């Protein structure tokens, strides 16, 4: 069995790579994980730097060997099976994650989470904190990102400032998770309207099944964010079922709670910008990954979840 003793360990919060693969074979060869693509003339092998990878999404037409899975698990890489373009198959409602099995993950964060989770009022307060962190992150990133600013996206635009301030007021006043979800949906709808206005896509309507570029990019980018969220929760030892907002009907809802920290900030605007520019799926995905690294999305997720795990019972 191949060993990973010569791999330099990289903290998950510092890792840079997410892979979406389709129409290829993933395998272990000479102590490395590779994927093989075939065309009419030749076969080509491409290396996956697993020590610096958080998630691999396997789309249509892929296969993976047991030896490759063993090495990916040893390096702490999450593997997800998904439909074409990184989105689920028609009869699926969630990506299917394969998490590395380890008996040596931390327990303090799960124990801290359980201290507040069974109390409705505490769970609501943590949900509110998540949303407040989401707004703070958006204001910080949109204020200082020159590329976004060049496209006309600013956190101090009157429309965005009004939406953020109104949502913050609603967060302070809600008395239940249902009310918070309603306010959150209203806020996200305002962000869609703002992005559509900036990119001259005023006919946009959010539809998960639609085939237009903006909706497709939103779906694809969101699943990249879900990969980061699932990695964060796996490393910290938190089961996906212990959500604070989306947990009524979805078993993996904590993934959605954590992904919401960054989705509107890093995915939403670029889905519209790339749709306006008629970018390819690969170009959009590369833009998302650059944003994750540039704005330290994983570190932000880790810091927020750890903070809530340790402070939730005192809220």
Phi, psi and omega in degrees: 000136181289143180252157180250024186295336182268002178279135176282122183290135177234128178303143180301324182292347181253356184287149190252340194254136166232134181244136167244121184239143173213155179052052179204171177244130178258130186210166174259134180210122178055041176078011179233158174261125183235160166237141186251125174249147181233135169236190186293334188259323187205165173257143180231134177257137179233132182279142173250115180284085192294334181290343181242027183240138178263314189219143169237122176260124180257110182271206184291147175072027180247157171217158182217141181271159178298321180297322178293318178298320179300315181290321178297319178296319180297329179270359178074033180265129175278140178244130179238135174262131184215174177278190180295142179073013178085003180252161187293163171290165186300328182261018178243150177240007179199151175291150179259116184262139169250111183261139177302140181266123181213137178269004188242028173279160183292152177249344187297326183286320177295317179297320177295320179297319182291336181294333179250338195296327183279358178256118185303317183292322179292319180297321177295318180296321178293319177300319178297317179298320177302315181291324177295320177295322178301315180292319179298319180295317180298313181298320180293312184290312182293337178286324188251000182272108184295324180295318177292317179300322179296335178269002176094009180264117179226142179286342180258012170301145184303317182295317181287317180301317179296317181295317180295314181296320179294318180293321178298319177298318179295320178302316182296330188260348184292150183245359180207162177295326179299316178296321179295319178297321179296316179294321179295319179296320178295319179296315180297322178298323177293324177293319176301315181296319179296312181295320179295322178295316182294329184255009178058040175244050187299341180279001184297137171225130181291120180212115184296337182265351184293155184253005177289161186298317184299312179295320178297317179293322177299314178300312184295313181296322179298323180289333171295318178296323177298325177297316178296318181296316180297322177296315179303313183291322179296313181299321182274355175078029181256120177296147186288346184279349185265062183282163176249344179235308191265018193276002184292320188233355186239121183296326181261032194292335180296332174301317181292321177301314184288320179297329180298340179300329187237345189302308183295328184283314189254335183263309189305306183298321183285336174298318179287318180298313181292328176293318178298323182273002180057041180289160175278165178300320180295319179296319177295316180299318179297322178297318179298314182295322176297320178296318179303316181287314184301319185253017173051052183298317181296317179299319179298317178298311180301311183299317182293313182294318178298316180299314180293325179298321186269340184247349187304321183291344182262000182285000000 
